Amino acid sequence: AEKPDEARQRLLQVLAQCTLTSGIRIEEGRKVINLLPPLTVTKGSAVSWLAKEHGLNAVVYLGDDVTDAHAFRALKTLREISDVRTLSIGVVGPETPQFVKQLADAHVPSVATVAELLCAVTESLENGGTMVAGGAATVRSDTHAESTRRTHD
């Protein structure tokens, strides 16, 4: 939209009228308006269900928006009450809300860094390596940025 803030406000006005009769919930993100069913389903409940349903012993979740905070909280709870190892990685940019940053276990500075991280994990696993949960701190943007500079210089 030429005027994103005006478009957002207009959409929210129209949706507010619809939600009164339908029960649909509205949850805003940075550049998104989520329309949710009148249930208590969130990204957090979904990731918890997936872990349980599939008997997962480890879960990694990457996210960058308000709605991902639900998953970050759920993973922390899952880690505290079960044997499931979890890691939440915030893709942190200038528009990322502070509480999303605080909820994530680790951070990367961009989507491009996510691609680099996933390639490094794949390469390590293909070469017979293992991923250690304690190594997650090396994903933080300050550490990663330094290692990226050294690698690409």
N, CA, C and O of each residue as an XYZ file, in Angstrom:
612
protein
N       0.842     -1.179      0.000
C       0.000      0.000      0.000
C       0.886      1.239      0.000
O       1.967      1.240      0.588
N       0.427      2.274     -0.652
C       1.187      3.522     -0.676
C       1.335      4.106      0.721
O       2.378      4.664      1.062
N       0.278      3.973      1.534
C       0.296      4.482      2.904
C      -0.016      3.320      3.843
O      -1.171      3.110      4.215
N       1.019      2.562      4.225
C       0.802      1.340      5.012
C       0.049      1.563      6.325
O      -0.798      0.747      6.688
N       0.336      2.631      7.032
C      -0.339      2.868      8.312
C      -1.833      3.115      8.123
O      -2.659      2.630      8.896
N      -2.165      3.876      7.086
C      -3.588      4.128      6.807
C      -4.291      2.846      6.375
O      -5.418      2.585      6.794
N      -3.639      2.056      5.551
C      -4.222      0.792      5.096
C      -4.446     -0.145      6.272
O      -5.479     -0.809      6.358
N      -3.485     -0.196      7.168
C      -3.597     -1.048      8.358
C      -4.789     -0.615      9.204
O      -5.588     -1.451      9.626
N      -4.912      0.678      9.453
C      -6.017      1.179     10.268
C      -7.361      0.863      9.633
O      -8.305      0.484     10.326
N      -7.451      1.017      8.316
C      -8.711      0.725      7.624
C      -9.050     -0.759      7.721
O     -10.197     -1.128      7.975
N      -8.051     -1.600      7.517
C      -8.266     -3.045      7.644
C      -8.727     -3.405      9.059
O      -9.654     -4.195      9.236
N      -8.080     -2.827     10.049
C      -8.454     -3.121     11.436
C      -9.883     -2.673     11.744
O     -10.602     -3.351     12.479
N     -10.292     -1.544     11.187
C     -11.670     -1.072     11.384
C     -12.671     -2.061     10.796
O     -13.653     -2.419     11.446
N     -12.421     -2.498      9.573
C     -13.320     -3.442      8.912
C     -13.332     -4.775      9.659
O     -14.390     -5.361      9.886
N     -12.164     -5.238     10.032
C     -12.070     -6.517     10.729
C     -12.715     -6.472     12.107
O     -13.287     -7.466     12.553
N     -12.631     -5.349     12.778
C     -13.245     -5.211     14.102
C     -14.745     -5.465     14.019
O     -15.320     -6.089     14.911
N     -15.371     -4.993     12.972
C     -16.809     -5.213     12.790
C     -17.100     -6.696     12.569
O     -18.080     -7.219     13.099
N     -16.273     -7.362     11.805
C     -16.464     -8.787     11.508
C     -16.234     -9.672     12.731
O     -16.921    -10.677     12.913
N     -15.283     -9.303     13.553
C     -14.937    -10.148     14.697
C     -16.015    -10.137     15.770
O     -16.126    -11.091     16.540
N     -16.801     -9.087     15.833
C     -17.865     -9.023     16.840
C     -18.857    -10.158     16.686
O     -19.334    -10.696     17.686
N     -19.174    -10.530     15.478
C     -20.171    -11.574     15.244
C     -19.564    -12.939     14.986
O     -20.229    -13.952     15.206
N     -18.336    -12.999     14.532
C     -17.740    -14.283     14.151
C     -16.927    -14.939     15.252
O     -16.731    -16.154     15.237
N     -16.453    -14.153     16.205
C     -15.576    -14.701     17.234
C     -14.127    -14.795     16.797
O     -13.270    -15.210     17.576
N     -13.845    -14.417     15.564
C     -12.465    -14.451     15.073
C     -11.636    -13.454     15.879
O     -12.078    -12.343     16.172
N     -10.431    -13.878     16.227
C      -9.531    -13.013     16.978
C      -8.532    -12.367     16.019
O      -8.135    -12.958     15.014
N      -8.146    -11.159     16.350
C      -7.139    -10.439     15.569
C      -5.871    -10.354     16.410
O      -5.907     -9.986     17.584
N      -4.755    -10.700     15.785
C      -3.463    -10.547     16.450
C      -2.536     -9.857     15.457
O      -2.306    -10.347     14.351
N      -2.017     -8.728     15.870
C      -1.169     -7.946     14.979
C       0.297     -8.322     15.130
O       0.784     -8.585     16.229
N       0.979     -8.339     14.002
C       2.419     -8.492     13.967
C       3.013     -7.223     13.389
O       2.348     -6.188     13.343
N       4.261     -7.295     12.947
C       4.893     -6.094     12.404
C       4.241     -5.645     11.112
O       3.793     -4.502     11.014
N       4.180     -6.490     10.150
C       3.606     -6.145      8.843
C       2.528     -7.165      8.477
O       2.353     -7.517      7.311
N       1.815     -7.625      9.492
C       0.815     -8.659      9.272
C      -0.333     -8.485     10.267
O      -0.136     -8.022     11.391
N      -1.513     -8.858      9.838
C      -2.667     -8.938     10.721
C      -3.144    -10.377     10.634
O      -3.611    -10.818      9.584
N      -3.029    -11.102     11.725
C      -3.448    -12.498     11.747
C      -4.905    -12.589     12.161
O      -5.322    -11.969     13.139
N      -5.676    -13.365     11.411
C      -7.057    -13.662     11.766
C      -7.065    -15.082     12.315
O      -6.752    -16.036     11.602
N      -7.423    -15.212     13.578
C      -7.348    -16.494     14.254
C      -8.739    -17.000     14.616
O      -9.629    -16.210     14.932
N      -8.923    -18.298     14.570
C     -10.227    -18.848     14.934
C     -10.507    -18.602     16.414
O      -9.593    -18.319     17.188
N     -11.771    -18.713     16.796
C     -12.123    -18.481     18.206
C     -11.694    -19.655     19.090
O     -12.497    -20.201     19.847
N     -10.452    -20.023     18.987
C      -9.847    -21.106     19.767
C      -8.586    -20.570     20.424
O      -8.150    -19.458     20.125
N      -8.016    -21.334     21.293
C      -6.778    -20.896     21.936
C      -5.559    -21.508     21.232
O      -4.632    -21.981     21.889
N      -5.566    -21.497     19.919
C      -4.469    -22.028     19.132
C      -3.501    -20.894     18.820
O      -3.897    -19.837     18.330
N      -2.234    -21.132     19.111
C      -1.179    -20.168     18.810
C       0.001    -20.939     18.227
O      -0.029    -22.167     18.154
N       1.016    -20.230     17.820
C       2.230    -20.911     17.371
C       2.832    -21.718     18.525
O       3.470    -22.748     18.307
N       2.623    -21.243     19.739
C       3.120    -21.968     20.909
C       2.392    -23.280     21.124
O       3.024    -24.312     21.349
N       1.066    -23.251     21.054
C       0.316    -24.504     21.240
C       0.602    -25.460     20.084
O       0.638    -26.675     20.277
N       0.804    -24.920     18.893
C       1.102    -25.770     17.735
C       2.452    -26.460     17.889
O       2.559    -27.661     17.644
N       3.485    -25.719     18.291
C       4.810    -26.326     18.419
C       4.827    -27.335     19.574
O       5.508    -28.357     19.485
N       4.097    -27.064     20.642
C       4.004    -28.024     21.753
C       3.305    -29.302     21.304
O       3.744    -30.406     21.627
N       2.213    -29.144     20.555
C       1.479    -30.301     20.053
C       2.359    -31.131     19.122
O       2.386    -32.358     19.223
N       3.075    -30.468     18.219
C       3.949    -31.188     17.287
C       5.020    -31.982     18.025
O       5.298    -33.128     17.672
N       5.614    -31.385     19.035
C       6.651    -32.078     19.809
C       6.084    -33.319     20.478
O       6.705    -34.382     20.456
N       4.915    -33.185     21.069
C       4.282    -34.318     21.753
C       3.808    -35.367     20.755
O       4.085    -36.556     20.914
N       3.095    -34.926     19.730
C       2.521    -35.837     18.740
C       3.575    -36.687     18.050
O       3.335    -37.858     17.754
N       4.735    -36.106     17.795
C       5.788    -36.813     17.066
C       6.890    -37.354     17.974
O       7.896    -37.873     17.491
N       6.700    -37.232     19.285
C       7.680    -37.755     20.229
C       9.063    -37.152     20.052
O      10.070    -37.847     20.187
N       9.114    -35.872     19.752
C      10.398    -35.219     19.505
C      11.194    -35.088     20.805
O      10.627    -34.842     21.870
N      12.501    -35.254     20.701
C      13.342    -35.046     21.887
C      14.108    -33.735     21.802
O      14.803    -33.356     22.745
N      13.985    -33.034     20.665
C      14.625    -31.731     20.507
C      13.839    -30.910     19.482
O      13.337    -31.441     18.491
N      13.744    -29.610     19.745
C      13.019    -28.702     18.857
C      13.804    -27.395     18.748
O      14.230    -26.828     19.754
N      13.987    -26.929     17.521
C      14.572    -25.614     17.265
C      13.504    -24.809     16.523
O      12.887    -25.299     15.576
N      13.299    -23.580     16.963
C      12.276    -22.724     16.357
C      12.906    -21.365     16.081
O      13.535    -20.773     16.958
N      12.733    -20.882     14.869
C      13.236    -19.564     14.489
C      12.057    -18.659     14.209
O      11.101    -19.069     13.551
N      12.115    -17.421     14.704
C      11.030    -16.486     14.465
C      11.475    -15.056     14.673
O      12.518    -14.782     15.267
N      10.636    -14.132     14.157
C      11.038    -12.725     14.207
C       9.911    -11.774     14.563
O      10.082    -10.558     14.469
N       8.767    -12.294     14.967
C       7.628    -11.396     15.115
C       6.881    -11.666     16.414
O       7.183    -12.612     17.141
N       5.922    -10.832     16.680
C       5.114    -10.908     17.904
C       4.506    -12.296     18.073
O       4.522    -12.849     19.173
N       3.973    -12.859     17.001
C       3.311    -14.158     17.115
C       4.294    -15.283     17.424
O       3.887    -16.324     17.940
N       5.572    -15.097     17.121
C       6.573    -16.107     17.445
C       6.878    -16.143     18.935
O       7.416    -17.133     19.431
N       6.546    -15.089     19.648
C       6.760    -15.067     21.099
C       5.982    -16.187     21.774
O       6.441    -16.740     22.773
N       4.807    -16.530     21.243
C       4.036    -17.647     21.804
C       4.866    -18.932     21.757
O       4.900    -19.694     22.723
N       5.523    -19.162     20.642
C       6.338    -20.366     20.487
C       7.560    -20.321     21.406
O       7.913    -21.329     22.017
N       8.201    -19.161     21.504
C       9.362    -19.039     22.382
C       8.992    -19.383     23.823
O       9.730    -20.095     24.504
N       7.850    -18.877     24.286
C       7.386    -19.182     25.651
C       7.089    -20.665     25.804
O       7.476    -21.285     26.794
N       6.400    -21.229     24.820
C       6.035    -22.648     24.884
C       7.274    -23.532     24.920
O       7.302    -24.524     25.649
N       8.289    -23.189     24.151
C       9.512    -23.990     24.142
C      10.226    -23.919     25.486
O      10.766    -24.918     25.961
N      10.227    -22.756     26.086
C      10.834    -22.624     27.417
C      10.093    -23.511     28.416
O      10.719    -24.213     29.210
N       8.771    -23.480     28.377
C       7.966    -24.318     29.269
C       8.224    -25.792     28.997
O       8.399    -26.577     29.930
N       8.249    -26.168     27.736
C       8.499    -27.557     27.354
C       9.842    -28.030     27.887
O       9.964    -29.156     28.369
N      10.835    -27.178     27.799
C      12.182    -27.495     28.287
C      12.180    -27.679     29.801
O      12.874    -28.549     30.327
N      11.391    -26.853     30.501
C      11.368    -26.892     31.961
C      10.576    -28.067     32.527
O      10.890    -28.554     33.614
N       9.553    -28.531     31.804
C       8.688    -29.574     32.373
C       8.883    -30.951     31.743
O       8.208    -31.905     32.129
N       9.795    -31.065     30.782
C       9.981    -32.363     30.133
C      11.458    -32.564     29.794
O      12.314    -31.743     30.126
N      11.723    -33.675     29.128
C      13.093    -33.975     28.701
C      13.389    -33.450     27.300
O      14.455    -33.721     26.749
N      12.468    -32.713     26.730
C      12.656    -32.182     25.377
C      13.645    -31.015     25.437
O      13.474    -30.074     26.212
N      14.674    -31.098     24.606
C      15.634    -30.000     24.498
C      15.082    -29.010     23.484
O      14.642    -29.408     22.406
N      15.102    -27.742     23.814
C      14.551    -26.732     22.912
C      15.519    -25.572     22.743
O      16.347    -25.286     23.607
N      15.385    -24.921     21.608
C      16.180    -23.728     21.329
C      15.314    -22.796     20.494
O      14.841    -23.165     19.419
N      15.114    -21.601     20.993
C      14.388    -20.591     20.219
C      15.385    -19.550     19.743
O      16.172    -19.012     20.522
N      15.333    -19.280     18.448
C      16.271    -18.338     17.842
C      15.479    -17.177     17.266
O      14.638    -17.358     16.385
N      15.754    -15.997     17.769
C      15.110    -14.793     17.265
C      15.883    -14.223     16.095
O      17.093    -14.016     16.177
N      15.175    -13.970     15.007
C      15.774    -13.295     13.859
C      15.527    -11.811     14.124
O      14.440    -11.292     13.871
N      16.550    -11.147     14.634
C      16.396     -9.819     15.211
C      16.829     -8.729     14.246
O      17.969     -8.697     13.781
N      15.900     -7.847     13.962
C      16.185     -6.688     13.126
C      15.738     -5.437     13.852
O      15.306     -5.507     15.003
N      15.836     -4.299     13.198
C      15.473     -3.040     13.848
C      14.002     -2.955     14.254
O      13.664     -2.228     15.188
N      13.128     -3.683     13.569
C      11.700     -3.612     13.878
C      11.250     -4.689     14.869
O      10.085     -4.711     15.266
N      12.155     -5.574     15.268
C      11.775     -6.655     16.174
C      11.438     -6.077     17.546
O      12.238     -5.346     18.130
N      10.244     -6.409     18.062
C       9.866     -5.910     19.386
C      10.830     -6.412     20.474
O      11.307     -7.545     20.408
N      11.105     -5.582     21.449
C      12.068     -5.909     22.505
C      11.709     -7.201     23.235
O      12.593     -8.007     23.522
N      10.424     -7.414     23.542
C      10.069     -8.614     24.292
C      10.294     -9.886     23.473
O      10.520    -10.950     24.050
N      10.238     -9.801     22.154
C      10.542    -10.964     21.323
C      12.029    -11.278     21.444
O      12.412    -12.442     21.556
N      12.862    -10.247     21.422
C      14.305    -10.434     21.598
C      14.602    -11.088     22.945
O      15.427    -11.997     23.034
N      13.926    -10.620     23.986
C      14.187    -11.124     25.337
C      13.753    -12.568     25.509
O      14.372    -13.305     26.276
N      12.714    -12.986     24.819
C      12.213    -14.349     24.965
C      13.059    -15.388     24.236
O      13.070    -16.559     24.618
N      13.757    -14.973     23.206
C      14.565    -15.915     22.416
C      15.800    -16.340     23.201
O      16.390    -15.552     23.940
N      16.177    -17.607     23.023
C      17.388    -18.127     23.676
C      18.646    -17.586     23.007
O      19.664    -17.371     23.665
N      18.572    -17.367     21.703
C      19.715    -16.896     20.926
C      19.189    -15.993     19.823
O      17.984    -15.936     19.577
N      20.095    -15.289     19.162
C      19.692    -14.333     18.130
C      20.573    -14.461     16.897
O      21.752    -14.805     16.987
N      19.982    -14.181     15.751
C      20.735    -13.971     14.518
C      20.250    -12.646     13.947
O      19.110    -12.254     14.194
N      21.093    -11.948     13.188
C      20.749    -10.593     12.758
C      19.896    -10.474     11.500
O      19.415     -9.383     11.191
N      19.696    -11.580     10.759
C      18.963    -11.433      9.496
C      18.523    -12.790      8.969
O      18.969    -13.839      9.433
N      17.641    -12.735      7.994
C      17.206    -13.958      7.322
C      18.392    -14.590      6.587
O      18.503    -15.814      6.532
N      19.263    -13.775      6.033
C      20.451    -14.317      5.355
C      21.307    -15.116      6.335
O      21.883    -16.139      5.966
N      21.392    -14.659      7.564
C      22.163    -15.372      8.586
C      21.484    -16.687      8.944
O      22.158    -17.670      9.252
N      20.158    -16.711      8.907
C      19.427    -17.968      9.138
C      19.847    -18.982      8.084
O      20.115    -20.139      8.407
N      19.905    -18.558      6.827
C      20.320    -19.460      5.754
C      21.741    -19.978      6.006
O      22.009    -21.167      5.828
N      22.647    -19.092      6.418
C      24.018    -19.501      6.724
C      24.042    -20.503      7.873
O      24.768    -21.496      7.825
N      23.248    -20.239      8.901
C      23.177    -21.129     10.061
C      22.679    -22.507      9.644
O      23.264    -23.521     10.026
N      21.605    -22.552      8.864
C      21.051    -23.837      8.441
C      22.033    -24.594      7.543
O      22.130    -25.818      7.631
N      22.750    -23.887      6.692
C      23.772    -24.532      5.869
C      24.894    -25.103      6.731
O      25.377    -26.207      6.477
N      25.306    -24.354      7.747
C      26.369    -24.831      8.643
C      25.912    -26.061      9.421
O      26.688    -27.001      9.595
N      24.674    -26.070      9.888
C      24.138    -27.235     10.604
C      24.100    -28.433      9.670
O      24.527    -29.525     10.046
N      23.597    -28.243      8.465
C      23.519    -29.330      7.486
C      24.903    -29.888      7.184
O      25.107    -31.102      7.164
N      25.846    -28.988      6.951
C      27.216    -29.417      6.649
C      27.812    -30.203      7.806
O      28.446    -31.238      7.598
N      27.613    -29.720      9.011
C      28.148    -30.406     10.187
C      27.562    -31.800     10.318
O      28.287    -32.759     10.581
N      26.258    -31.916     10.136
C      25.609    -33.215     10.260
C      26.003    -34.155      9.124
O      26.151    -35.358      9.340
N      26.174    -33.620      7.922
C      26.599    -34.444      6.784
C      28.017    -34.968      6.978
O      28.354    -36.044      6.484
N      28.847    -34.214      7.694
C      30.233    -34.608      7.921
C      30.386    -35.440      9.186
O      31.503    -35.656      9.657
N      29.269    -35.909      9.740
C      29.329    -36.779     10.905
C      29.410    -36.052     12.226
O      29.569    -36.679     13.274
N      29.305    -34.755     12.191
C      29.348    -33.984     13.423
C      28.020    -34.057     14.158
O      27.040    -34.606     13.654
N      28.008    -33.502     15.340
C      26.770    -33.431     16.117
C      26.577    -31.992     16.546
O      27.533    -31.224     16.656
N      25.349    -31.647     16.781
C      25.029    -30.311     17.256
C      24.831    -30.395     18.759
O      24.057    -31.223     19.240
N      25.520    -29.552     19.499
C      25.446    -29.551     20.951
C      24.642    -28.346     21.403
O      24.910    -27.220     20.984
N      23.652    -28.583     22.262
C      22.785    -27.487     22.732
C      23.593    -26.368     23.363
O      23.249    -25.196     23.205
N      24.647    -26.700     24.067
C      25.456    -25.687     24.723
C      26.139    -24.742     23.740
O      26.547    -23.642     24.112
N      26.264    -25.171     22.481
C      26.890    -24.342     21.479
C      25.977    -23.264     20.923
O      26.395    -22.459     20.090
N      24.744    -23.244     21.377
C      23.777    -22.299     20.822
C      24.184    -20.849     21.022
O      23.808    -19.988     20.225
N      24.942    -20.566     22.067
C      25.325    -19.178     22.319
C      26.147    -18.606     21.174
O      26.167    -17.390     20.983
N      26.828    -19.456     20.406
C      27.619    -18.958     19.291
C      26.744    -18.427     18.163
O      27.247    -17.829     17.212
N      25.447    -18.643     18.265
C      24.530    -18.142     17.249
C      24.236    -16.665     17.456
O      23.813    -15.997     16.513
N      24.444    -16.136     18.642
C      24.095    -14.746     18.934
C      24.720    -13.821     17.908
O      25.811    -14.077     17.399
N      24.020    -12.757     17.617
C      24.407    -11.880     16.516
C      25.803    -11.302     16.694
O      26.548    -11.197     15.720
N      26.175    -10.926     17.907
C      27.494    -10.325     18.091
C      28.590    -11.338     17.800
O      29.585    -11.005     17.157
N      28.421    -12.562     18.263
C      29.415    -13.600     18.020
C      29.403    -14.008     16.560
O      30.455    -14.157     15.938
N      28.201    -14.189     16.013
C      28.093    -14.630     14.631
C      28.648    -13.578     13.677
O      29.342    -13.912     12.716
N      28.355    -12.351     13.932
C      28.830    -11.285     13.056
C      30.355    -11.285     13.004
O      30.941    -11.121     11.935
N      30.990    -11.466     14.145
C      32.451    -11.493     14.188
C      32.995    -12.678     13.404
O      33.936    -12.528     12.625
N      32.400    -13.878     13.607
C      32.893    -15.046     12.884
C      32.610    -14.916     11.389
O      33.399    -15.381     10.567
N      31.497    -14.290     11.035
C      31.184    -14.075      9.622
C      32.204    -13.138      8.995
O      32.654    -13.376      7.874
N      32.576    -12.068      9.707
C      33.584    -11.147      9.180
C      34.904    -11.867      8.959
O      35.549    -11.678      7.928
N      35.314    -12.697      9.924
C      36.577    -13.405      9.789
C      36.517    -14.377      8.607
O      37.492    -14.515      7.869
N      35.371    -15.053      8.426
C      35.232    -16.028      7.371
C      35.214    -15.388      6.002
O      35.776    -15.939      5.055
N      34.575    -14.227      5.876
C      34.421    -13.610      4.564
C      35.490    -12.593      4.209
O      35.505    -12.095      3.083
N      36.370    -12.273      5.120
C      37.436    -11.299      4.827
C      38.618    -11.950      4.143
O      39.598    -11.274      3.829
